Amino acid sequence: MRAAEPGQARLWVNLGKASGLDAPGVTSALEAAGAPAGKVQHVELLGAFSYVFVPEGDVAGFEAASGQKHGERSIKIERAKK
């Protein structure tokens, strides 16, 4: 498990391999939901969810996309707890 670098935030997103997505797919889904484009620096893709690394200054823009839909599913985006 990777830690966020200085100036970077680690976000938990409820999209992953189980959603039929790969890392670029998670990025595209977030951008389509209104998250800031071109700001995802790294995606740690897991089964039912992913960790997305973004610049600290863009966290609010990603959190604002939480609740938008990806297909039938509501996207949840929040700061990772660990």
C-alpha positions in Angstrom: 0.0 0.0 0.0 1.4 3.3 -1.1 1.4 6.4 1.1 0.6 9.9 -0.2 3.6 12.1 -0.9 3.9 15.6 0.6 1.3 17.9 -1.1 -0.7 14.8 -2.2 -3.9 13.4 -0.9 -5.0 9.8 -0.9 -8.7 9.4 -1.7 -10.9 6.3 -1.3 -13.3 5.7 -4.2 -15.9 3.0 -4.4 -15.0 2.0 -8.0 -12.6 -0.8 -8.8 -12.1 -4.0 -10.7 -15.5 -5.2 -9.6 -17.0 -2.2 -11.4 -15.2 -3.5 -14.6 -12.7 -0.7 -14.5 -8.9 -0.5 -14.9 -6.8 2.4 -13.5 -7.5 4.7 -16.6 -11.2 3.7 -16.4 -11.4 4.9 -12.8 -9.8 8.2 -13.8 -12.2 8.6 -16.7 -15.2 7.8 -14.5 -14.2 10.4 -11.9 -13.6 13.1 -14.6 -16.9 12.2 -16.2 -18.5 12.8 -12.8 -17.1 16.3 -12.6 -13.8 15.8 -10.8 -11.0 18.0 -12.0 -9.5 16.7 -15.2 -5.9 15.7 -15.5 -5.3 15.8 -11.7 -5.2 12.1 -10.9 -1.5 11.3 -10.3 -1.8 7.6 -9.4 -4.6 5.0 -9.0 -4.2 2.0 -6.7 -6.8 -0.4 -8.2 -8.3 -3.0 -5.9 -11.4 -5.2 -6.1 -14.4 -3.3 -4.9 -12.7 0.1 -4.5 -9.6 2.1 -5.4 -7.3 4.7 -3.8 -6.7 7.7 -6.0 -3.8 10.1 -5.4 -4.4 13.7 -6.2 -2.8 17.1 -5.4 -3.9 18.3 -1.9 -5.3 21.5 -3.5 -7.8 19.5 -5.7 -9.4 17.4 -2.9 -12.5 19.6 -2.7 -13.0 19.2 -6.4 -13.0 15.4 -6.2 -15.2 15.4 -3.1 -17.7 17.6 -5.0 -18.0 14.8 -7.5 -19.1 12.3 -4.8 -22.7 11.3 -5.3 -22.6 11.6 -9.1 -23.5 8.5 -11.1 -21.2 6.0 -12.9 -23.8 3.9 -14.7 -26.4 2.9 -12.1 -24.0 3.4 -9.2 -23.5 6.5 -7.1 -19.8 7.3 -6.8 -18.4 7.8 -3.3 -15.2 9.7 -2.9 -13.7 10.5 0.5 -10.3 11.1 2.1 -8.7 7.7 2.9 -8.8 6.9 6.6 -5.4 5.1 6.6 
